[in-house]
Structure formats: C-alpha cells, structure tokens
Amino acid sequence: MRAMGRIFEVRKHAMFARWNRMAKQFTRVAKDIAIAVHAGGPDPAGNPVLRRVLQNARAVNMPKDKTDAAIRRASGKEAANYQQIIYEGYAPHGVALLVETATDNPTRTVASVRNVFSKGSANLGASGSVSFLFKKMGVFRLDPAAVKDQDELELDLIDYGLEEMGDSTGDKGEPQLVIRGAFNDFGRLQEALEKRGITPLSAEHEYICAVPIELPEDQAAEVLSLIDKLEQDDDVQKVFHSLA
C-alpha cells in the first residue's frame, strides 16, 4: 500500500509539473501575441511576427480558441502594453544570465527578479554587463520529415543568412532539424522557408553564448535551480545562460 501511495504521489507531482509548464508556455505565448498585435496589427497575413508567434503557439499545443482570445484582448482598448526588458547578471560559479521579460509593471518585475537573484546567491548587473558574451540569433526548428533534401536546403539557405544547421531533439524526444542565423537575417530566413512550403515547428530568437562554462554536476544543479525559479516568474519570458 505504501509503495502504491508513493507511485501515486510521483504521478501526481509529474502531472502538476506538466500542467504548470503548459500554463507558463501559454502565458508566454499570450504576451508574445499581445506584443506582435500592438506592433503590427491583428491580421497574421499582414503581420509576419504574429504569424511566427502563432506557429509557436501550435508548437506548445495552445488551443486555437485561446490564441484567438489573446488576439482579441490585444486588439481591445484596454489591452496591456507590455515592455520587453532584459536583465543581466551572474549566477553562482560565474555563469552569465540574460533574463528576458515582458511586463506592464517594470517596478514589480525588477523587484521580483532581484529577489530571486539575491536568494540564489547571484548578482544582478547593469545593462551590458554580460550581454557581450551572447549573440542574438534567429532559430527555426523543423520537422525533418518535411524536408526532402537537407543538403540542398542548407545550400539554398546560405544565401539567406544561414549560419548553422543540425539535428536536435525536442522536449518530447522527437527529432528536429535546427536552423540558426544572425537575428538580422531572421525575416529573410523565414521568407525563404515559406517560399519552399516549409512551416517551422517553432521560430524564435535565442541568445547563444560563445564561450559556455563547464561545471561539476552539483554546481550545475545549483545554477539550474536558480534558472528554474526565474522561469517560474509570470513576467519572465525566457532565461538564457552560459552553462554548457
């Protein structure tokens, strides 16, 4: 009976973790939708940024009624006006962090981020203190089955800003083909894929660290715990780090 009870608790914990992760993903996408609509209007046909965000919504299985509701809210008179702010600093053991937020209350957000840093023995720095260690890149994740000839695609996309192309694995263990290019070439790469009839599983930007840091397992776990606490904040969209 005790063993059955432990199994039940483990499964319940996993279920809650999965739902929490899904809720966080939906919140992040809804803010991305609001920012995209505010910048370019509610019609995906004429707003490539919104079109990209809706692709990402499908990638995290966000229901269409929720994305439609987010577009309606973002189009309304009382829509939240989110600011995108990046906070920089160092986690324990010299790991650089970029904390990307979307907030309608910067005072609340910086206080919350500073609190997590402080409790995690981390140091919140000034703008520019670690960003020079990262390169902003456009990242497209594709279903390999949707690409007939990967070598041909790679050669074609070089003219549109492709810098890296390789195999990867998604959150559910599914194979993916990852394409990276300088963020300034994001639109060119997106257009090139669309012309070839390839719909990415997701299309986002990432900050890639040029010199990642290797840490022992216990120190890496300490850093990852801090990152997890930051990601749980409602105003935090993504956390990028220099941990290998």
NULOZA-107449 format. One record per residue (C-alpha): x, y, z; residue in one letter. Coordinates in steps of 0.001 Angstrom, whole numbers, padded with zeros to 6 digits, always signed. Example, Ala and Ser with C-alpha at 12.3 -4.5 7.8 and 13.67 -1.06 7.14 Angstrom:
2
+012300-004500+007800A+013670-001060+007140S
This chain:
244
+000000+000000+000000M+002837+002380+000875R+004518+001658-002483A+001242+002369-004294M+000925+005621-002354G+004416+006715-003368R+003706+005886-007024I+000506+007938-006862F+002371+010902-005352E+005088+010725-008019V+002496+010627-010802R+000529+013471-009236K+003687+015583-008941H+004563+014882-012584A+001044+015815-013685M+001116+019121-011774F+004590+019894-013148A+003354+019249-016681R+000297+021479-016207W+002403+024239-014654N+004832+024095-017554R+001962+024223-020048M+000329+027178-018257A+003640+029045-018295K+004062+028368-022018Q+000542+029647-022731F+001181+032804-020685T+004419+033473-022561R+002773+032978-025968V-000181+035209-025000A+002247+038029-024163K+004105+037454-027427D+000765+037725-029237I-000039+040994-027447A+003350+042475-028377I+003033+041331-032008A-000524+042692-032385V+000473+046011-030807H+003371+046336-033258A+001791+045090-036479G-001967+044556-036164G-004213+041523-035577P-004105+040001-039098D-001448+037248-039383P-001473+037570-043191A-000025+041062-042954G+001925+040617-039731N+004840+038163-040069P+005741+038489-036385V+002237+037460-035338L+002325+034649-037900R+005516+033365-036302R+004071+033607-032776V+001011+031606-033836L+003326+028900-035184Q+004982+028772-031773N+001557+028571-030126A+000800+025466-032154R+004186+024021-031184A+003187+024092-027488V-000337+022809-028278N-002064+026054-027290M-005732+025698-028360P-006931+027945-031182K-009693+029434-029021D-007025+030656-026605K-004893+032226-029337T-007994+033873-030861D-008948+035223-027423A-005410+036573-026939A-005598+038387-030292I-008978+039893-029356R-007653+041073-025981R-004580+042563-027614A-006796+044418-030100S-009046+045927-027418G-008878+049394-025936K-007771+048121-022533E-005047+045821-023843A-001933+045612-021680A+001060+047459-023081N+003978+045142-022411Y+007557+046343-022329Q+010314+043934-023216Q+013184+044319-020742I+016323+042204-020396I+018068+041882-017039Y+021670+040753-016863E+023785+039207-014168G+025780+036278-012890Y+024554+033094-011287A+026814+031274-008838P+030098+029905-010220H+030437+032613-012864G+027543+031592-015123V+026226+034569-017113A+022440+035076-017278L+020169+037066-019581L+016619+037256-018205V+014137+038315-020876E+010879+039734-019541T+007614+041152-020866A+005938+043367-018308T+003310+046051-017815D+004922+046976-014485N+008748+047234-014641P+008976+048222-010955T+007299+044968-009923R+009371+042919-012335T+012802+044222-011388V+011983+043766-007684A+010932+040171-008305S+013977+039351-010446V+016319+040991-007930R+014750+038948-005122N+015346+035654-006974V+018930+036664-007715F+019544+037594-004093S+018099+034376-002662K+020057+032335-005210G+023444+033866-004308S+023506+035550-007730A+024395+039102-008730N+022115+041317-010813L+024267+043547-013012G+023897+046653-015122A+022851+046663-018765S+025729+045402-020883G+027462+043575-018043S+027110+040130-019673V+025288+040657-022982S+028612+040969-024825F+029098+037233-024177L+025994+036337-026219F+024968+036544-029855K+021304+037043-030720K+020263+034523-033352M+017106+033531-035168G+016315+029861-034562V+013937+027734-036632F+013030+024194-035606R+011746+021980-038413L+010248+018527-038720D+012932+016566-040630P+010174+014670-042445A+009050+017969-044025A+012460+018480-045665V+013037+016383-048794K+016741+017113-049188D+018576+018595-046203Q+021829+019173-048093D+020022+021089-050815E+018095+023153-048259L+021318+024017-046437E+022966+025240-049640L+019880+027267-050569D+019574+028954-047179L+023199+030081-047019I+022233+032912-049372D+019564+033979-046861Y+021806+034146-043804G+022045+030536-042613L+024967+030061-040192E+024260+026697-038565E+022096+023684-039379M+021967+020420-037478G+019941+017699-035806D+018417+018097-032372S+015739+016622-030110T+012525+018303-028957G+011054+018374-025456D+009152+015146-026127K+012155+013345-027623G+011070+013922-031203E+013768+014541-033877P+014136+018122-035081Q+016206+019970-037643L+017521+023230-036188V+018450+026219-038357I+020263+029247-036955R+021212+032577-038462G+022001+036094-037289A+018862+037741-035935F+019144+040493-038553N+018545+037778-041166D+015512+036333-039347F+012968+037729-041822G+014968+036546-044837R+015234+033008-043476L+011545+032944-042542Q+010554+034111-046030E+012874+031580-047679A+011302+028711-045725L+007778+029927-046518E+008600+030099-050254K+009680+026460-050074R+006436+025459-048364G+008176+024580-045102I+006298+025510-041940T+008630+025530-038904P+007604+023781-035718L+008767+026960-033996S+010577+030147-034956A+012139+032237-032193E+015209+034178-031207H+017818+032880-028811E+020901+034366-027203Y+023764+031937-027815I+026835+032135-025588C+030126+031979-027484A+032101+030617-024507V+029964+028213-022413P+031130+027213-018938I+031559+023580-017839E+030639+022903-014200L+030578+019828-011950P+027130+018264-011584E+026409+019684-008126D+027335+023246-009145Q+025382+022955-012411A+022332+021801-010424A+022617+024909-008243E+022604+027158-011310V+019720+025282-012944L+017671+025623-009747S+018109+029406-009916L+017132+029435-013592I+014015+027380-012800D+012946+029875-010117K+013407+032764-012556L+011389+030985-015240E+008513+030500-012807Q+008018+034275-012557D+004994+035366-014610D+006884+038313-016108D+009848+036231-017270V+009636+035001-020848Q+012973+033218-021201K+016299+032809-019431V+019495+032409-021442F+022717+031288-019796H+026350+030409-020424S+026179+026986-018744L+027419+024259-021096A
